[in-house]
Amino acid sequence: MMTGTGSNPTRAYSNRIGLMADSPNFPAAWDQVMEKVKIADVLGFDSIWLGESWGYELFTSMADLVRVTKRIKIGAGIANIYSRTPALIASTIATLDERSGGRIILGLGPSGANVIEH
């Protein structure tokens, strides 16, 4: 779809490609994930997404990625709403977003029974 008038039409949408990052439970594997995310940043990927289940805490991992990237958006897909207060989630995301230059995307949800109940 094109918008605009005259001989200078503009695209009404843009293509965006994002990746889902692995969330390993061991530091050596996390170093590999960070290297892959740095490459995705250089190649022009729009976003990288991290989930939260067993293992590492989500927001610390997002902070790691903020420090090793320049332009790629970093998304929480999803952060569970039962393990943290709304104020803590808001404060954490606001801090990450400020330090990343506005590159943080927050996805919220209930997570799964194994994560919440255990």
C-alpha positions in Angstrom: 0.0 0.0 0.0 1.3 3.4 -0.9 0.3 6.8 0.6 1.2 10.3 -0.3 0.4 12.5 -3.2 2.0 13.5 -6.5 5.2 11.8 -7.7 6.6 11.1 -4.2 4.6 8.2 -2.7 5.7 6.7 0.7 5.3 3.3 2.1 2.5 2.8 4.6 4.4 0.1 6.4 7.9 -1.2 6.8 9.2 -4.7 7.0 10.6 -5.6 10.4 12.4 -8.8 11.3 12.9 -9.9 14.9 14.5 -12.9 16.6 13.7 -14.9 19.6 16.9 -15.3 21.7 17.7 -18.5 23.5 17.5 -18.3 27.3 20.1 -20.8 28.4 20.7 -21.8 32.0 24.5 -21.7 31.9 26.9 -18.7 31.5 28.9 -20.1 28.6 25.8 -20.5 26.5 24.7 -16.9 27.4 27.9 -15.5 26.0 27.1 -17.2 22.7 23.6 -15.7 22.7 25.1 -12.2 23.3 27.5 -12.6 20.4 24.5 -13.7 18.1 22.5 -10.6 19.2 25.4 -8.3 18.5 25.5 -9.8 14.9 21.8 -9.3 14.5 22.2 -5.7 15.6 24.9 -5.0 13.0 22.8 -6.8 10.3 19.8 -4.5 10.9 17.3 -6.8 12.6 14.5 -4.8 14.2 14.2 -6.6 17.5 15.4 -9.4 19.8 13.0 -11.1 22.2 13.7 -12.9 25.4 11.2 -15.1 27.3 11.2 -15.9 31.0 10.9 -19.4 32.3 13.3 -21.4 34.4 16.8 -20.1 34.7 18.0 -16.6 34.4 15.9 -13.6 35.4 14.6 -11.7 32.4 15.4 -8.1 33.1 19.1 -8.7 33.9 19.5 -10.5 30.6 17.8 -7.6 28.8 20.3 -5.3 30.5 23.2 -7.4 29.2 21.9 -7.0 25.7 21.4 -3.3 26.1 25.2 -3.0 26.9 26.3 -5.0 23.8 24.1 -3.5 21.2 23.5 -0.1 19.6 20.2 0.1 17.7 18.2 -3.2 18.0 15.0 -3.1 20.1 15.1 -5.5 23.1 11.7 -7.1 24.0 10.4 -9.0 27.0 8.1 -11.6 25.5 6.8 -12.1 28.2 7.5 -11.0 31.7 5.2 -12.7 34.1 3.0 -10.4 36.2 2.9 -12.6 39.4 6.5 -12.5 40.5 6.9 -8.7 40.7 4.8 -5.8 41.8 3.5 -3.4 39.0 5.7 -0.7 40.5 8.8 -2.8 40.3 8.1 -3.8 36.7 7.5 -0.2 35.7 10.6 1.1 37.5 12.8 -1.7 35.9 11.5 -1.1 32.4 11.8 2.7 32.7 15.4 2.3 33.8 16.2 -0.1 31.0 14.4 2.0 28.4 16.2 5.2 29.5 19.6 3.5 29.4 19.0 1.9 26.0 17.9 5.1 24.4 14.3 4.0 24.1 14.8 0.5 22.7 12.9 -1.6 25.3 9.6 -3.3 24.5 7.6 -4.8 27.3 5.3 -7.8 26.9 3.3 -8.8 30.0 1.5 -12.0 30.7 0.6 -14.7 33.2 3.4 -17.1 32.2 2.8 -20.8 32.8 1.9 -22.9 35.8 5.3 -24.5 36.1 7.0 -21.1 36.4 4.5 -19.5 38.7 3.6 -22.4 41.0 7.1 -23.8 41.4 
